[in-house]
């Protein structure tokens, strides 16, 4: 059959844009349909805005200067929401421009409107002006992302009770704040607003923060967040949420009642599939609308692929981009890209930031893997002392049998950058010795790997000596 396009992509977030660009780079005729702002949640409401606000909060609060000079800076008098959001909007607008340039460079048609699937090869588009058209394509990529989950019992007004999207549109900086949900989004915003001097209470139904992290790192992060002034309420859920005059009122399962200037509900997200017509085509779905795909990112309709948040975990911009690129390589048999790496680094931009790749200690124990641990600390690092970060730590986990690196866990300044060194060694099947041989610039935080390796090998050598004697 003859189609208008080789590929039509629904959604122009990180996955949609990069998937479209990969196909177009290889000579495919491509169109992208987007109903809202370019960039999806990654640029408009999620990844870039929250990370930019983190830097803004650090700047205005002087937290970095406190560690550097021992001076207790006060938050700038009269800080407004406009001040706070200014840099975020600049970053977002710059990336809108970059996306437009990327689409133009690859000769990709950008079509504004709401898409639905008419059949397996036809995308029906309704423009903002209510004009309608059908686009036919050999392959369709669904990259529509996700949105905050809205439990029906929560009276969202997006002024006093917000989700992770509407928090970016607040008109004032509150004095008190309750955040429900101790996942990535809740933890990051808890740190941001605490740094601004807001009295933040973080409520979570579990017994600790970010439980998928190595427990030592999670506990260390919790301690640092408490030191900032943040209050935690664990093993608790909301039973009643209501508006009372000019504030929100929350009752918890523990019996505690909280009145707060601002309530942020950060308890999960759901896939953006409403109105796409997936069920009618026989595309299998999971919980909260997740599109189910195979290892090639193919749905149950063979020529329709899906990537990014719409297919669920890990729902990171970094993995979404690579999923979409890999999907297009599979769809068009491009023989260009290997399958996605099994080692996916994860960063959480709390204060301090954390990053991880590979196995945790708990996972090694559960799987019965004998292991050793090596640690290094920023407080013993000249670069750590120079930048004023006395709380940072690098933790390496390696197999007892062959010294193969199993996990890397980092907390402190630049963790999100430094974790890639360890992730690459894990992906390559390397050993902890890989950090002994290189020469690192001095002073740097990178040489934390060398000292963590030395620390771990000390225990390994003692064990080997014991084995020899026995």
C-alpha positions in Angstrom: 0.0 0.0 0.0 1.0 3.6 -0.5 1.0 5.8 2.6 1.5 9.6 3.1 4.3 9.0 5.6 6.7 6.2 6.6 6.1 7.3 10.2 3.6 9.3 12.2 4.5 10.0 15.8 1.9 11.0 18.3 3.4 13.2 21.0 6.5 15.4 20.8 8.1 14.9 24.2 11.6 13.5 24.5 10.6 10.1 23.2 8.5 11.4 20.3 11.1 14.0 19.1 14.1 11.7 19.2 12.2 8.7 17.7 11.0 10.9 14.8 14.5 12.3 14.3 16.1 8.8 14.2 13.7 7.7 11.5 14.1 10.9 9.5 17.9 10.7 9.8 17.6 7.4 7.8 15.6 9.0 5.1 12.1 8.2 6.3 9.2 10.7 5.7 8.0 11.6 9.2 5.2 13.7 10.7 4.8 14.5 14.4 1.4 15.3 16.0 1.4 17.4 19.2 -1.7 18.8 20.9 0.1 21.0 23.4 3.5 22.6 24.0 6.5 20.8 22.4 8.7 18.9 24.8 6.1 17.1 26.8 6.4 16.8 30.6 10.1 16.5 30.4 10.5 20.1 29.3 7.3 21.8 30.4 6.2 20.3 33.8 8.7 17.7 34.8 12.4 17.1 34.3 13.8 20.4 33.3 11.5 22.7 35.3 12.0 20.9 38.6 15.8 20.7 38.1 16.0 24.4 37.2 13.9 25.3 40.2 16.3 23.3 42.4 19.2 25.4 41.2 17.2 28.5 41.7 16.3 27.5 45.2 20.0 26.8 46.0 20.9 30.2 44.5 18.3 32.3 46.5 18.7 30.3 49.7 22.5 30.4 49.7 22.7 26.8 50.8 25.9 26.2 48.8 27.5 29.3 50.4 26.6 28.1 53.9 28.7 25.0 53.4 31.5 27.0 51.7 31.9 29.9 54.0 30.1 28.8 57.2 27.8 31.8 56.8 24.0 31.5 57.4 22.6 33.3 54.4 19.0 34.4 54.7 16.5 34.1 51.9 16.4 37.3 49.9 13.8 39.6 51.3 10.6 39.9 49.1 11.3 36.9 46.9 8.4 36.6 44.5 7.1 33.6 42.5 8.1 35.6 39.4 11.7 35.7 40.7 11.6 32.1 41.5 10.1 30.9 38.2 12.1 33.3 35.9 15.0 31.0 35.1 12.7 28.0 34.7 10.8 29.8 31.9 13.9 30.8 30.2 15.2 27.2 30.1 11.8 25.9 28.8 11.6 28.5 26.0 15.2 27.8 24.9 14.3 24.1 24.6 11.2 24.8 22.6 13.4 26.6 20.1 15.8 23.7 20.0 13.0 21.2 19.3 11.7 23.4 16.5 15.2 23.5 15.0 15.7 19.8 15.3 12.4 19.0 13.6 13.2 21.5 10.8 16.7 20.1 10.3 15.3 16.6 9.8 12.5 17.9 7.5 9.8 16.5 9.9 6.3 17.8 9.5 4.9 19.2 12.8 1.1 19.1 12.9 -0.7 20.8 15.8 -3.8 19.0 17.0 -5.3 16.1 19.0 -4.7 12.7 17.5 -6.7 9.4 17.6 -6.2 6.1 15.8 -8.8 5.5 13.0 -7.2 2.2 12.1 -3.7 0.6 12.4 -2.3 2.9 9.7 -4.4 6.0 10.0 -4.1 8.9 12.5 -7.0 11.2 12.7 -6.1 14.8 13.7 -8.4 17.6 15.0 -6.7 21.0 15.0 -7.2 23.7 17.6 -9.4 25.4 15.0 -11.5 22.2 14.7 -10.1 21.3 11.3 -9.8 17.6 10.6 -7.4 15.5 8.6 -6.3 11.9 8.3 -2.6 10.9 8.1 -1.7 7.5 6.8 1.6 5.8 7.8 3.4 2.5 7.5 4.5 2.8 11.2 3.0 4.7 14.1 4.8 5.6 17.3 2.8 6.5 20.4 4.8 8.7 22.7 2.0 10.6 24.5 3.6 10.6 28.0 1.8 10.7 31.3 0.0 13.1 33.6 -0.5 13.3 37.4 -3.0 10.9 38.8 -6.1 12.6 40.2 -7.8 10.4 42.9 -11.5 11.4 42.8 -11.6 12.1 46.5 -9.0 14.9 46.3 -10.6 18.4 45.6 -7.9 19.8 43.3 -8.3 23.5 42.8 -4.7 24.0 41.6 -4.3 27.0 43.9 -4.2 25.4 47.4 -4.3 21.8 46.4 -1.9 21.2 43.5 -0.5 18.3 41.4 3.1 18.2 40.0 1.9 20.2 36.9 0.0 23.0 38.6 2.6 23.5 41.3 4.5 25.4 38.5 1.6 27.9 38.3 1.3 28.9 42.0 0.9 32.6 42.6 2.7 32.8 45.9 5.4 31.1 47.9 3.7 29.5 50.8 4.8 29.5 54.5 3.7 25.9 55.1 3.4 23.0 52.7 2.3 19.4 52.9 3.5 16.9 50.2 1.8 13.6 49.9 4.0 11.0 48.2 7.7 10.3 48.9 8.7 9.3 45.4 11.0 11.2 43.1 8.6 14.1 42.4 7.6 14.5 46.1 11.2 14.3 47.4 12.5 16.8 44.9 9.9 19.4 45.5 10.2 18.8 49.3 13.8 19.8 49.1 13.2 22.8 46.8 10.6 24.4 49.0 12.5 23.5 52.2 15.5 25.3 50.8 13.3 28.4 50.3 12.4 28.4 54.0 9.0 26.8 53.6 8.0 24.5 56.5 7.5 21.3 54.6 5.9 18.0 55.9 6.3 15.0 53.6 3.7 12.2 54.1 4.2 8.7 52.7 2.5 5.4 53.2 5.8 3.5 53.3 8.3 3.3 56.1 11.2 5.2 54.4 12.0 7.5 51.5 12.6 6.1 48.0 12.6 2.4 49.1 14.1 1.2 45.8 17.4 2.9 46.7 20.2 1.3 48.6 19.1 1.6 52.2 22.3 3.3 53.3 21.9 6.0 50.7 18.2 6.4 51.4 18.9 6.8 55.2 21.7 9.3 54.5 19.4 11.3 52.2 16.7 11.3 54.9 19.1 12.6 57.5 20.3 15.4 55.2 16.8 16.4 54.4 15.9 16.5 58.1 18.9 18.7 58.7 17.5 21.1 56.1 14.4 21.3 58.3 12.0 18.9 56.5 9.6 16.9 58.6 8.6 13.3 57.6 5.4 11.4 58.4 5.8 7.7 57.4 3.4 4.8 57.4 0.5 7.3 56.9 -2.0 7.9 54.2 -4.6 10.7 53.8 -8.1 9.9 54.9 -9.7 13.3 54.3 -8.6 16.2 52.2 -10.6 19.4 52.1 -10.5 23.2 51.6 -11.0 25.4 54.6 -11.1 29.1 53.8 -7.6 30.0 52.4 -5.8 26.8 53.2 -6.0 23.0 52.8 -6.8 20.6 55.6 -5.5 17.0 55.7 -6.4 14.2 58.0 -4.1 11.2 58.2 -4.6 7.6 59.0 -2.3 8.1 62.1 -5.0 10.5 63.6 -2.9 13.6 62.9 -4.5 16.6 61.3 -2.6 19.1 59.2 -3.5 22.6 58.1 -1.3 24.0 55.3 -1.0 26.9 52.9 -0.3 24.5 50.1 -0.9 20.8 49.5 1.0 19.0 46.8 -0.4 15.6 45.8 2.5 13.7 44.3 1.1 10.1 44.4 1.7 8.6 41.0 1.0 9.3 37.3 -1.2 7.8 34.6 -0.6 7.3 30.9 -2.0 9.8 28.4 -4.1 7.5 26.3 -7.6 9.0 26.6 -9.3 9.5 23.3 -6.6 7.6 21.3 -8.9 4.7 20.6 -6.4 2.0 21.5 -8.9 -0.5 22.9 -10.9 -0.5 19.6 -7.7 -1.6 17.7 -7.0 -4.4 20.2 -3.9 -2.8 21.8 -3.3 -4.4 25.2 -3.2 -2.0 28.2 -2.0 -2.4 31.8 -2.8 -0.5 35.0 -3.4 3.2 34.8 -3.5 3.0 31.0 0.1 1.7 30.5 0.6 0.5 26.9 2.0 -3.0 27.0 5.0 -3.6 24.6 7.4 -6.3 23.8 11.2 -6.1 23.8 11.1 -4.2 20.5 8.7 -1.6 21.9 6.0 -3.1 19.7 2.4 -3.1 20.8 0.0 -6.0 20.1 -0.7 -4.3 16.7 2.7 -5.0 15.0 3.1 -1.7 13.1 2.3 0.4 16.1 5.1 1.1 18.6 5.1 2.9 22.0 7.9 4.4 24.1 8.4 6.7 27.1 6.2 7.4 30.1 3.2 5.9 28.3 4.7 2.4 28.7 5.7 2.9 32.4 8.8 2.3 34.4 11.4 3.7 34.5 9.6 6.7 33.0 12.8 8.8 32.7 13.6 11.2 29.9 16.9 9.5 29.3 15.4 6.0 28.9 12.4 7.4 27.0 14.7 8.8 24.3 16.6 5.6 23.9 13.4 3.5 23.9 12.0 5.5 21.0 15.3 5.4 19.0 15.5 1.6 19.5 11.8 1.2 18.5 12.5 3.0 15.2 15.5 0.9 14.5 13.3 -2.2 15.0 10.4 -0.8 13.1 12.5 0.0 10.0 15.1 -2.7 10.4 17.9 0.0 10.4 20.7 -2.2 11.8 22.1 0.8 13.4 21.6 0.6 17.2 22.2 -2.1 19.7 19.5 -3.0 22.2 19.1 -0.6 25.2 21.8 -1.2 27.9 20.6 -3.3 30.8 22.3 -0.9 33.1 20.2 2.3 33.5 21.5 5.0 35.8 19.0 6.8 37.9 19.3 10.2 39.4 17.1 12.0 41.9 17.7 15.8 42.1 17.1 16.2 45.8 19.3 18.3 48.1 21.8 16.6 48.1 21.3 14.9 44.8 21.6 11.1 44.5 22.4 8.7 41.7 22.5 4.9 41.4 23.2 2.1 38.9 23.2 -1.6 39.3 22.4 -3.7 42.4 21.8 -2.5 46.0 23.2 -4.3 49.0 19.7 -5.5 49.8 19.3 -7.0 46.3 22.6 -8.8 46.6 21.4 -10.2 49.9 18.1 -11.3 48.5 19.8 -12.9 45.5 22.4 -14.7 47.7 25.3 -12.9 46.0 28.5 -12.7 48.2 29.8 -9.2 48.0 32.1 -6.5 49.4 31.5 -2.8 49.8 33.9 0.1 49.3 33.2 3.7 50.4 34.7 7.1 50.0 33.6 10.4 51.6 33.6 13.9 50.3 34.7 15.2 53.7 38.0 13.4 53.1 38.3 14.7 49.5 40.1 18.0 48.8 37.5 18.8 46.1 34.7 18.0 48.5 36.3 20.4 51.1 36.8 23.1 48.4 33.1 23.1 47.3 31.9 22.8 50.9 30.1 19.4 50.6 30.9 17.5 53.7 28.0 15.0 53.4 28.7 13.3 50.1 29.5 9.6 49.7 30.3 7.1 47.0 29.5 3.4 47.6 30.7 0.6 45.4 29.4 -2.9 45.6 31.4 -5.7 44.0 31.3 -9.5 43.8 33.4 -11.4 46.3 34.2 -14.2 43.8 35.7 -12.1 41.0 35.6 -8.4 42.1 33.0 -7.7 39.3 31.3 -4.4 39.9 27.7 -4.9 40.8 26.4 -1.5 42.0 27.4 2.1 42.3 25.5 4.4 44.7 26.3 8.1 45.1 25.0 11.0 47.2 26.3 14.5 47.1 27.2 17.2 44.6 27.5 16.1 41.0 26.2 12.6 41.7 24.1 12.6 38.6 27.2 13.2 36.5 29.6 10.9 38.3 27.4 7.9 38.4 28.0 7.2 34.7 31.6 6.2 35.4 30.4 3.3 37.5 27.5 2.5 35.2 29.8 2.1 32.2 32.0 -0.4 34.2 29.0 -2.4 35.3 27.7 -2.5 31.7 31.1 -3.7 30.4 31.3 -6.4 33.0 34.4 -4.8 34.5 35.8 -5.2 38.0 36.5 -2.8 40.8 40.1 -2.8 39.6 39.1 -0.5 36.7 39.1 2.4 39.2 42.6 1.7 40.4 44.5 1.9 37.1 43.3 5.4 35.8 45.0 8.7 36.7 42.4 11.3 37.9 42.8 15.0 37.8 43.5 16.5 41.3 41.6 17.8 43.0 38.4 16.2 41.7 35.3 14.3 42.9 36.0 11.6 40.3 38.9 10.2 42.3 36.3 9.2 44.9 36.1 6.0 42.7 39.7 5.2 43.3 39.5 5.6 47.1 36.2 3.7 47.3 37.9 0.9 45.3 40.9 0.9 47.6 38.6 0.7 50.6 36.6 -2.2 49.3 39.7 -4.1 48.1 41.2 -3.9 51.6 38.3 -6.1 52.8 38.6 -8.4 49.8 42.3 -8.9 50.3 41.7 -9.8 54.0 39.1 -12.3 52.9 41.5 -13.8 50.3 44.2 -14.1 52.9 41.8 -15.9 55.1 41.0 -18.3 52.3 44.6 -19.0 51.7 45.3 -19.8 55.3 42.3 -22.1 55.6 
